[in-house]
């Protein structure tokens, strides 16, 4: 995206793999939830996300040690100009789908049209920016962008999933399906137990097994994805060896739950990995489409009432940090940094919407005394609520004009979310605010989140070191009323839109970083969500029959680089 790739054209393998990793064996994933579709490229259904990468490939592959560099996969060569007004891909002559048919230019054009017309909202948005697409010959495709002024488009098209034109029914593509798709990737779908399990088996004729981008990866003969409906049951299954690794997201369990025999004997290994990407962050998200959250002063007050210090001490053993921004722990974060000259220029037309303390970096999230009864934060919150037209009537906070009490619902789907919501409910009650907590299953939660049918939810946006077009999908005005996008808060801000445009137009990282920081300031200034915590490390537990490379990618753990350790008998697993 900016600068030059880190690896030379003659590179032999990625730096974060073991190029001599043995092939064979099986790895079993334990995933929380369920699925009703094997198509992760459409809005309908809850899909198996691993289809992307394991089964369906793209023209290019990510370099996971770099912020945003792509290397050839299905595409053998890439050509573009300095202004990024076009991109031409020439396909590898060896590339073929799992049914033996060659990957041709017509398949690429077909895939682009399919995603543009019937893909997820972000795909439709991105691919509609192409002004003209044509096959120059059976292995070469050119895309022209006209006046899109979007330097990321060549890379976005490089990551486009490629489908076989001869094996896809366009009329039914948008319907959920449990039929395994035909792809060009290293695995094929070999078995499906609806809602419970999917088995992928290695394609022995995989065309790309010797490519440098693949060397040392895709090492298992079989990958099985087992789904669990309940978190405690999933953990107990791991302890019994029914699946091979788990990404731990609960501090209490990581702190106290791994004192079982297999850990003590060394059969289960615990890894703590610190990636170089922005720290994943959890938020309580205001749905600003709802009148109760339309006033920014109400959102500011409710932010003051969230007692992070109490929650972090009592629930999380002090393992979490907290940042007001959306790119925590990286040089893209604006939190605690004063705006530089470039940021000030970008934000000048929107000065009225950005608080001075957010511009100069002095704004800080409130810090309580961790008692659960902090008087200073309560006093400040009630003052803001008074400015917004609310006053205490005994123990109930009401609008002065209508006498309507301030109430809303917090929608949750996991035990951790419920614990946080109940603690926050207690804090709100001290201010006379009634928050009901409603727990629903994962399917209903996803449906309501995607259709914006909630007052408040907990959500996490994972960010990379090279944010781009997906930012419009997360917080752009055009996405606010488009169900299926991730603009859950309903943000409609000219400042946000302008900063997204600026980061897309940046030619060099020296222009890109200020644009992202300016976007971060616009998001912080809108008080669209209450920061809960930042995850500083990846916590991974794995049975010792699974081995991983010594080197870790910038992005953290990568199961596709792991391998089965010969000589260690796998646990007995139910079919």
C-alpha positions, 0 to 999 in steps of 0.5 A: 500500500505504501513503500516497497515490499519487505521481501525480494522477488526471489524470496523462498518462504515467509519469515514466520513459517517453518519451511521444513514443517512436516505434512500430515495429521489432523488439527481440530478447531473448537469454535463457539456458536453454530453455522447454517452456511458454507458461504461467508461471502453473503449477508444471509446465514451464519457462515463457516469463515475458514472457507475463505483461505482454506478452500477459496483463494484470492489473486494475492496473499497477505504478507503477515509481517507487513502492515499491508503488502500482498504477494502473488498467489493465483496472480503471477504478476501485477501491474499498476501505475503510480496513480493507481488508476488501473491494475492488471493481473496475469494468472499463474498458468498452473492455477486450477480449481479442485475439480481440475479446471484451470483458473482463467480470466473469465473466472476473475471477471465472473467473480468480480461481477458476482461480488459487486452484485450479490456479495456482502455490502462491503464487497458491493461498495468496493467493487462498484468503484471499478469503471471498466473490467476486461480480459486481455487474454485468457490469463490476463485481466485489467481493471480501470478505476476512472476517477475513484481516487482510491489507492487501495483498490488494486489491493482490494481486488487482489484479495477478491475471492475467485470462484469457478464460473462453471460451478456457481449458480448465480441465481442461488448464490445469495441463499445459504447452503451447506454444499461445499464450494469448489475453490482453488485452495489447499483444502476441499470440504469433505464432510458437514454435520449441520450446525456442528462440524465441518471437515476439510481435507487436503487436496493432494493435487493442490496447484499452489503447494510449492509457491513461496507464499505457501511453503511451510503452511497448510500442513495438516492432512485434515482440518476439522471445525467443531462447534460448541454452543456454550463456553463452559462446555467448550472449555471442558471439551478442550480439557478432555482433548476433544480439540487441539487449541483454543484462543482464550478470551476470558481473563478469569479462566486464563488466570485460574482455569488452566490448573488441570493435569494436562497443563501440569504435565506439559501436555497442554502448552500455554502461549502468550503472544504480543502482536504488533497490530492495534490492540483489539478493543471492546466497546459498549456501542450506542445506537445513535439512531435511538432518540435516547442516545441522540444527544452527545451530552448523554453519551458523554455522561454515560461514558463517565458512569462506566467504572473500568477500574472496578471491573478490571480489578474484580473481573479481569485481575488487572490484565487489561488496559483501556484506550479511548481510541480505535487503534490502541497500542499502535502509532495510528492511535491519536489518544494521548498524542497532540495533533500534528500540523497535517492533522490540524489541516485535515480537521480544520473544516470540522473544528467545531465538532472536535473538542480542543482536549481531543485535538491537543491530546490531553483528553483522558478517559475518566479514572475512578477510585475502583470502589464502584461508588465514585462520587466525582464521576457521578457528579460530573455525569449528572451535570452533563445530563442536566445540560441535556435536559434531565433531572433527578426525581427522587431516585429516577432520572427524567426529562424535565419537559416530558417527565420520561425516565432515561431507560434503555436495554443492553443486549448481550450474548455471552457470560462475560458480556452479561457480567460487564452489563450488570456491573454497568447497570449498577453504576447507572442506577446510582444516577437514576438511570434504568438499564435492562440487560437482555441475554439472547443466543448467538444467532439472535444477537447477530441478527439484531446487530446486523439489522440495528435492532438494539439500544446498546451492544458490546462489540469489537472492531479489529484493526490492522496497521493499514486501515482502508476502505473497510473504515467506510464500512465501519463508520461511514455515513453511507453505511449507517442506514445499510443493514449488514454493515458494521456501522452499528452506532449509526455514525453520520459525520462529515469529519469521519467521511472526510478523514476516510477519504484522506487516508484512501488518497494518501500516497505515502505513509507520512500522509497516511498516518496523520489521516488515520489519527485524524479519523481516530480523533473524529471517532473519539469526539463523537462519543459513539461507544464506551471503551471497555478494555484493550486486549494486549496479548493473545492467549493460546492454549494448545495440546503438545501434539500441535507445534508452531514456528518459533517466529511469530508474525506481526499479526500474531498466531496463524494456525495455517503455519502450525503442524502435527508433531509426529510421535504423539498420539492424538486424543480419542475424539468422538466422530 
